[in-house]
Amino acid sequence: MRYFKQASISLLMLTALSFSALGSHAHKAERKPNLSHEQAEWSKAQHADELKHLAQRATFLQLENLLKSAVKNNNVSDNAELYLKLIDSLKDYPLKTDAMSTYLEARIKSVNQDTPAEDINALKQEIEQLIQQYPAHFLRSRWEQNLFTLLINANDTEGLVHYAQRITPNTLEMQIAVLNAELQQESTNNTTDKKQASNANTNVISRYEQLWLANSKLPNDAQLWATWYARGGRTAAKIYQKAEMLFAKNDENGLALLATELHRMTGENEDEKIAAQLQLLQTLIKTPASLAEFAARLPLTENNTALLKFAVVQSFPRYLRTLPENMKDPGFAPYAQWAKDWQLTDTEMLEWEIAFLNRFFDNESPSFQQWRDAEIIKLKADSLTERRLRMAIWQKTDLMPWLNALSDEGHQKQEWRYWFAKTIAKSDSQKTTEIWTALSHERGFYPMLAAAKLDPQTRGNRYHFGQPQLLVAPSITDETWADEFPKLKPALEEIAELRQLDRLGAAKQRWRFLLENLPTDQKKEKQIALSQYANQQNWFDLGVDGSIIAKAFDHIQLRLPMAYSHYYDIALKPRRLTLSKRKPQVSQNATSISKTFAMAISRQESAWNPQAQSSANARGLMQLLPSTAKATASHAKLPYTDEADLFKPLNNILLGTAYLAELNAKYPNNRILIASAYNAGEHRVEKWLARANGKLEMDEFVASIPFYETRGYVQNVLTYDFYYQRLQNKEDPQTFSNEEYDRLY
């Protein structure tokens, strides 16, 4: 209804504008009749097209609502003529195909086994005609699956078997329906070739078994299960195989369901034993701490299956998480004995030891620390070595033993090349300069930092992020693609209309389908051209997504578009607040936050997707939590109604920049601390600063941020900020501020 109202209002406005424009042109006609007439006709045609488009959009939305209501009331067929007339009125509307698809799906939902065969066949033909008419359309696979749904609803086993020979069903329900149909068909065939029938049944049961092994629960599989079981398919080995899969997924409910299937087995000596083992697995998932008793009480013997060993191996990391990190003198010896009792392989033993070291890495026990360091040197696992390097950085101890312990691959990382150069700076300044110079010609945070080290006066503000000039991509509308654009235009118009309807998720699905299914000839170039087109349409999230799909890493302007630029100008402009009985005051809520920094935060947070939503419920361009948004709105006296506001770009930017300003008040002009707090929370930043105790240089503090996500976040944001400064032609771009670079943390 909201869209219908908006469309109606737009129709009235455009009608008024049309009359106004025509009146104006008529007045000018006295002086320039020919030119005036052409302008009036063009304007009239433009307005007519726009009015028609708005009317069709309203019709499309009303049709969707009518069909939804008809499905609910089970009377789709009663008004079929009305729906078809509405669809016919959508000629040239970008989503007419969607309208037809929605109508056919509504009809499918009303089909059951009592529906006349002629109605089912007619509907089937309509779907097949749609597939034939639009063979490369995004919705093709959906229409193909609709045919399965139609045949399932109609209980057409013969049709299912026939259709499944051409198209693979993509849901479990459909796959099981096809297998049931094949099983039923084979059992009713009056074939004299018993061997052929047996082979067909064996194939059905084999495919069912693979589904059973891979899923915790299957729909409508009772007949298949019974047939499979009767043929001896359900063996102890297969129960254990499925149990391993479920245990690895931490699927306690799946294991409980598997245990109930044992009641269907009779006369098998191992039933009681299998049931007990499945119960042990459920206990280990529910209570990981029980591994200690389990591992010590039930060492591997001939009577125990490999399933229990698998459970012990898999449970160990979960068990470690039940132990306090700061426990007194953690030792690996008891677990080495478990490993021996359960006959772990060398690889499994190595994984246990790495898990143990990671759990207690920061434990302050001197004996543990000595053992830990010796093991890290011996194990040569880069994940542990890099963690030890970060510890050495914040403790300001010698890095060289840990740098030397890195693998060849680890040595080549930008970060460790930088630190190697810094470590040898006093003993070999020439080598340091060579390394930093080579690094400064690459792209990223450490190359930018190397440039700053080489030119401390300007802190490397001439850094060109690894390429001599910006690569500008031609749009798909450019003359270069004159032959290609007409082919792609219908799909682009669909995407545009979906975005107008705020269906950004559906638009993104079609965007990716379009880019990934381009012909192989000049595919990357076309993807880049389409991404440029997306940015020109203000589809910034799609432009970024396209640059990633195309791996267009050198096209910085595609990866970092000038998204919502005017909103940042508005949000960051000082606002005058009029307070009762007081003079107007200038709000300082955002005066110290740069536009490029705010845009860098947004790019890192959401890749410019205004409807982005994290697992923690952070929302929108700047990924604000509703609680943070509400508090910020109160402090900054900004409008905020509810969580839905965060999906509106301007609202989100106003609140996000205001929150950045609050952090800036706490950490003035220090983007490292602001970005860290924005990502991980102020309390964690205070904890990290307390640990650093005013002894760390900027690069040391960044490298020693404990959270992998926050460490990368800070590095990306500062790099993006500098890129945006260059892209916005800032006269004196800044890699690092005085407050960031010169202080001790």
N, C-alpha and C positions, 0 to 999 in steps of 0.2 A: 504493500500500500504506500509506503514511503516513496518508492521509486515512481509510482503512478502519480502521486501528488507533485513530485518534483517535475515530472514530465509535463503535467498539465500546466503548471506555472510557467515552465519554459515555453510551452506552446503559445500561451497568452502574450508573453513578453516578445517572442519572436514575431508574432502576428502584428503587434503594435509597432515594432521596429520596421516591419515590412511596409506598413502603411506610411510610416514616417519617411522612410527612404524613398518610396515611390512619389510621395508628395513633393519632397525636396527635388528630386530629379525632374519632375514635371515643371517646377518653377524655372529650372535652368534651361528647359527645352526651348524657351523663347529665344535664347541667345545661341545655343549650339544644339540644334535639333538632332543631328546624326549621332554625335558622341553621347549626348544625354540619353537618347533612346537606347543605345547599346548598353550604357551603364545601368539604366533602369531594368532592362531585360535580364542582364547578368545578375543584378542584385535580386530580382524577383525569383530567378531560377535557383540561386543559392539559398534564399530563404525557404523556398518551396521544398528543396531537398532536405534542409534541416528540419523543417516542420514534419515532413514525411518520416524522417528517421526517428524523431522523438515520438511520433504517434506509433510507429512500429515497435519501438522499445516498450511503450506502455502496453501495447497489445501482447507482446511476448511475455511480459511479467504477469499480465492478467491470465494468459493461457496457462502458464505454470501453476498459478493458484487454483484455477478451475480444475485442472487435471489432478492436482493434489487432493482437492476436495472430492472429486469423482472417485478416485481410488479408495479414499477413506469410506465413502458411502457405497462402494461397489456398483457404480452405475456409469462406468466409462462409456459403454456401448450405447447408452440411451441418448447421448448427445454427440455422437461421432461426427455427424454432419456439421455441427457448429464448430467443433475443433478443427476440422479440415478447412472450413472457410477462413478461420482465423489464421491458420498456417498459410493458406494461399495469399492472404493479405500481406504476408511478410516477404514478398518478392524483393530481392536485392538487399534484404536485411542480413547483416553478417551472421546472425545466429539462427537463421531459418533452419539449418540442418539440425541444430540442437533442439529446436522446437519440435521438429518431426521425430527426433529421437526420443524426446520426453513423451510424446503422444504414444509412440509404439510401446515404450516401456510401461506406460499406464495400462495399455491394452493387455500386455503380457501378464501383468499382475492380476487381471481379472479372469485369466484362463485357468481352468481346472480339468479334471478327467471327464467331466460331463459336457465340456464345450464341444459343439458340433465339429466334426472333422474338417468340414469345408471352411469354417471360420479360422481354424488353426492353420490350415494350408494357405489361406489367403494372407494371414498375418505373416507367416513364414516367408511367403513370396515377397511381401512388401519389404521385409528386413533384407532379404537377399538382393532385391533391386537397389536398395540404398547402398549396400556394400559394393555392388557392381557400378553404381553411379559415382561413388566417391571412394575408389579403391585405396587412395593414399591419405585419406582423412584421419585426423587424430582419433576420431570416435570409432574407427573401423573395428578395432579389437573389442571395444565395448559392444558393438552390434553383434559381433560373432559370439560373444559370451551370452548376449541376450537370446540368441537362438537356443543355446543350451537350457537357459531358464524356461523358455517357452516349451520345449520338449519335455522338460522335467515336470512342469506344471500340468501338462497334458497327459503325463504318464505314457509317453510315446517311446517305448523301449526300442522299437525298430529304428525310429528316427534318430534316437540318441546314438545307437551303435553305428549307424551309417554316417552321421555327421562327425562323430569323434574320429573317424578314419581320415578326415581332412583337417580338422582343427583340434588343438589340444585345450581341454578345459583348464581354467586357471585358478579355480577355487577347490577346496577339499570337498565341499558339498557336491559340486559338479563332477569331480573325479569319481567319487563314490557312486553317484547316480549312474554314471557311464558303466562302471564295473558291475553294478547290480543289473543293469540292462543287459550287458553281455552275458552275465551268468544265467539270467533268466532266459535269454534267447537260446543259449546252448542247451539248456535243460529241456526246452520245448521242441527243439529241432528233431524231426524224425529221420535222422541221418543213419544210414547203414554203416558208415565209416566210423566205428567206435574209437579207433585210434585218433582220427582227426578231431573228434569231439573232445576226447580226453586231453589232447594237446592244447586245444583252445581254452578249456577250463583251467589247465595248468598255467597258462599265460595270464589269465585273469587273476588267479590266486597269487601268483608271483608278484604281480603289480600291486595287489592289495597288501601283501606282506611288506613291501617297501614303504607304503604309506603308514602302515601300522608301526613299523620300526622308527619312523621319523617324526611321529606326532603323538602327543600325550592322549588326545581324544579324537575320535573320528565320528562324523554324523551318520546316522542311518546305516550302520555297517553290520547289523546283527546277523543277517543272512550270510554275508561274506565271511564274517568271523567264524560262524558255525561250520561253514564249508571248509574253510582253511584249517580249523581245529580238527575236524573229522578226518582230514587227510594227513594229520600228523605234522602240520606246519608249526604248531606252537610247541617248540622245544625249549628245554631249559637254557640252552645256549642263546636262543633268540630273546628269551626273557631277560637274561643278563645283558645282552647287547642293548636292548631298549632301556634297561635300568641305568646303564652307564650314561646313555644320552640324556636321560632325565636328570640324573644326579649332576652331571656337568652343567646343566642349565639351572640348577638349584630349584627344580620343579618338584616341590613336596607333594602338591596335589596330584601331579601326574603319577608319581610313585604310589600314592594311595589308591588311585584308580587302577593301576597295574596290579596291585595286590588283590583287589576285588575280583579280577579276572581268574585268579587261582581257584576260586570256588567253583568254576565251571569245569575244572579238571578233576577227574576221578581215577582212582587206582594207580596213582603215580607216587612212588616212594619219596621223591624229592620235594613234594608239595610243602611239607612242614618246614623243611630246610630253606627252600626258596622264600617262603613267607617270612621266616625269621630274618633272613638277610635283607629283604626289602624293608622290613621294619627298622633294621639297624641303619639303613640309608636315610630313612625319614628322620630318625633321631639325630643323625649327624647333621642334617640340613637344619633342623629345628634348633639343635643345641650343639654348635660347633665345639664347645669346650669339652664335650663328652669324648672327643677323640683321644684324650689322654688315657682314659680308662680302656677305651676300645682297643687302641693300638697295643697297650701293654698286656691286656687280657687275652687277646686273640691274635697271636703271631701267626704268620702264614704257615699252614701245614697242608698236607695232601688232602685233608678234609675240607679245607677252605677254598673257595673259588677265586678266580682272578678278579671277580667283581669286588670282593672285599679289599683286595690290594689296591684296585683302582680307587675305591672310596677313600682309603688312607692317603694315597698320593694326592688326590684332589682336595681333601679336607684340610691339609696342613696349612695352607695360607689363611684359610678361614679361621682355623684354630689359633694361629698366631695373633690375629686381630682381637682375640678375647683376652690377651695378656697385656698388662700395662707396659707402655714403652719404657718407662723409667724403673722397671723392676730391678731389684738388686742383683748384680753380677749375672746377667743372662749368659747361659752357656749352651752350646750346641750339642754337647756330648750325649744327653739323653735322647735327642732326636736322631743322632747318628746310630744309636742302638736300635731305635725303631726301624730305621732304614735297613739295618742289617737283618733284623728279624723278618721284615717284610720283603727282603730281597730286592731292594730298589736297584735299578740300573744306574750307571754312572751319570747319565743325563738327568734322571729323576733326582738323584742325590744333589747334583749341581743346582737344579731348580729350587730344591728345599733350602740349600745354603744361601742362595741369593735372596729368597723370600725372607729368611731369618735375618740376614744382614740388613735388608731394607726396613724390616720392622723395628729393629733396635739400633738403627744407624746412629742416632743422636744420644744414645745412652751414655751417661757420664762415668760409668765404671772404668777405671784405668785398665784393668785386666781385659775387659771386653774391647776397649779401644785398641789396645795393642794387638789383640787377636784379629779384630776387624781389619786393621791396616795390612797385616800380613796376608790375610785371606784375599783382600782386594788385589794386591800385587800378584798373587798366585792365580786367581780366577780370571783376570784380564777381561772382565765384563764391563763394557763401556758405560752401561747405565750406573754401575757402582762407582767406577772411576770418575765419571763426571760429577757425581754427587760428592765424592771426596774432594775433588777439585774446588767445588763451590765452598765446601767447608774450609779448605785451606785459604781461599780468598778472603772470607770474612774473619778468619782467625789470623790472617796476615802471616802465614807460614810459607815455607818453600813449596812452590808449585811444581818444580821440575820432576820430582819422582812420579807424580801423578800424570803429568803431561807425557812422560816417557812410557807410562803404562797404557796409554790409549792405543787402540788399534790403528791401522793405516787409515781406515775410513774416519775414525774419530779425529785423527790429526788434521784431516782436510777440512773440517768444519770451520767456518769463518770465526766463530767465537774462540776456538782454541788456537787458531793461528794468531789471532790478535793477542791472546794472553801469552803465548810463547814468545812473541816479539817483545812484549812488555817485560817479560821475565828476564830476557837477555839484554835489555836496553843498556845496562851499565857495562856489561862485558863486551858487547858487540853492537854498538850503535848503528854501524853501517848495515848489518843484517836486519836489525829492527826496522830501519828506514825502508829497506827493500821490501820487507814483508808488508808493512803498512801501506806502502805505495801501491803494490799489487792489489792489496785488499780494497783500497780506496777507489779502484776502478770497477768494483762490483756493486751489487745492490743490496741494501739492508742496513740494519742498525750498526753492526760492527764495522762495515765499510765506512759508514758516516762517522763513526767514532774514530776510525783510523785517520780519516781526512782531518778531523779536528786535532788529533795529536800531531799531525804533520804541519799544520798551520794554526798554532795556538792563538795567534793574534786575532784571527777572524773565526776561530773554531771551525774551520773548514766550510765556510758558507759558499764556497765555489763548487762544492760537491755536486756532481751531476748524476747521481744515482745510477752509475754504471752504463750510461749511454750518452753519446755526444749531443744528440738532439732528440726532440720529441717526435714520435711517429704519429702522424695524423692519418686516421683511417677514413676512406671515403664511405659515405652512407650507401645503403643498398639502393637508394633513389638516385645515386650519381649516374652520370652517363655511362660510366664503366660497366654498370650492371643493367643497362637498358633492356636487354633481352631476358634477364633473370627476374627483375622486379615484378612484372605482371604475373609470373608464375607463383610468386610468394605473397602477392598482395592479398588474396582471400584469407590466408591464414593470419596475416598481420592485422587485417580488419577484424577478424574474430577475437584476437588477443586484445585489440583496442577496445572493443565493445565489452568484453568481460571485465576489463579494468574500469570502464565507466560504471559498471554495475557493482564495483567493489569486490569482484570475485578474483582477487589477486592470486589465490592459490591455483584456481583453474587456469588462469591466464599463464601462470608460470609453467604448469604442466605442458600446455600447448607450445609454449616458447621452447622448452627443452626438446620436445618432440620434433619441432620444426628444425632446430639446429642440428640435432643428432641424426636426422634422416635426410639431410641434404645429399645430393649426388656427390660422389667422391671427387669429381673434377673440381678443383679449386675450392674444396670444402672449407678449409680453414679461412681462406680469404673471404668467402661468403659469410661465414660465421662472424668474422670481424666487422664486415660491412653491416650486417644485421644488428650487431651490438652498438655500432655507431648510430644507426637509425633509432634504436631503443632510447639511447641517451637524448637524441633530438626530440623524441616524443615525451621526454621526462619519465620514461620507464627506467629509472636509474638502477633499480634492483635487477632488472632483466639485462641491462647493459653490462653490469658487473658479472652477472651469472654467465652471460655469453662470452665475456673475455676469459673466464675460467675454463669454460667448455672448449674454447678455441686455443687455450694455452697461449694467449696473446700477452705474455708477461712483459714484453717490451712496449706495449701500448699503454703507457701510464695514464693517459687521459681517459681510456676506457675503464681501467681499473679504479680510477679515482675521479669520477665525474663531479661536476659542480652542482651537486644535488641540493635542491631547496635553498639555493644561495640567498635569495631575498628574505627567506624566513630567518636565517641566521643574522642577517643585517638588522632585521626588526628586533629579534630577541636580544641582541648584544648592544643595542643602542640604549644609552642611559634614559631611564623613564622618570618623568616628573610625577610625584605623588602629592595629591592635595589632601592634607589631613585637616580635620575639623579644628577651627580656631587657631590654625597655624599657617604659616606661609608654605607655598609649594616647596618640596624638597626633591633633590635629584637622587633617585635610587642608584646605589652602587652595586646592585645585585650581579651585574655581569660586565662591568667596565674593564676588568683586568683579564678577562678570558678572550683570547684571540679567536677569530672566526675559523682560522685554519685548524686550531687545536680542537674546537668543538666539532668540526667536520671530521677530523681524524678519529675522534672518539666514536662518532656515529658510524663511520665506515667500518671500524673494527667491530663495533657491537652488532650491527645488523646487516652489513653489506648493502645498506640503503633499502631494506625491506620494511615498509611502514607497518606491516602486520606481523613482524617477527615476534615470536613468543618463546621464551626459554622454558626449560623444565622447572625452573624456580619461579615461573610466572612473571619474569621481567618482560616488558612489553615495548613494542614500537621501535622507532629509529634509534633512540638512545638507550633502549633496554632498561627502562625504569621499573622498579618494583612499585606496585600500587601504594604500599606504605610509605616509601620514599617520596613518591609524587605528592601524596597528601600532605606530608610534613613540609615539603619544599613549597608547595602552593600556599600553605599557611604562613611560612616565614617570609616569602617573597611577595605575598599578596597577589597571587596569580589565580585565575579561574581554574577550578577543577571540580568536576561533578562526580565522575566515577571512573572505573577502570577502562571503559570504552574510550575515554578521552585520550588515552595513551596511544591509541591506534591512529589518531589524527596528527599528521606531521607537524603542524604549527603548534598545537598544544604540547606535543612531546618535546619539541625543540625548546619552547619557552621554559618548560619545567626542567629539562635536562641541562640547559645552559645555566639556569638559576642554581641548580644543585652543584654544578661545577664551580660557580662563583662562591658558594658556601665553602667548598673544599679549598678554593684559592685563598679565602680569608684565613684558613687554618695553615695552609702551606703556600705562602705567597710566591707566585711566579715560579713554582716548582712543579712542572708537569709530571715528573717521575713519581712524586709522592701523590699528586692529585689523581693520576691515572691508576696508581696502585690502590688507592682508597676507593676509587670509583668501581674497580673490579673486585677487590677482595674485602673491602670494608676498612673503615678508619681504625678500628681496634687492632686489626692485624698489622697495619702500617706502624702504629705506635709500638707494637711488640717487636717488629723488625728493627725499628730505630733504636729501641732500648737494647736489643742484642748487639747492634753495631756500635753503640756507645760512643758515637762521635769520632770514630777512628777510620771510617771507610771513605775512600774517594768515590766519586760518582759511579765509575765503571765497576768498582768493587761491590757497591751496594746493589746495583742492578743485577750483576751476575749471581749474587748470593740470595736473591729473593727466593724463598723456599718453594713457592708454588710455581709449578711449570707453566700453568695457564697465565698467571699474573706476570711472570717474567716475560713471556712472549708477548703478552698484551702491551706492556709498557714499551717494549722495543718496537712493536709495530706502530703504536700510536705516535711515538716521537718521529719515526721515519715517515709515516703518512703526513704528519704535520709539516715536515720540511718539504715533502713533495708538493703539498697543497700551496705552500708559500711560493714555490717556484712556478706552479701552474697558474697562480693568481698574480704572477709578475710582481711580487713584493720586492721593493727596491733593495732591501738589505736582509735577505733571508737568514734565519737564525737556526743553527743546528741545536745548540744548547744555550740556555740563559746563564747569567752570572750565578743566580741562585741555585741552579742545578749543577753547574760545572765546577764552581770554585769552592763550594762548601764541603765540609766533612759530615758524613751521615752517622 
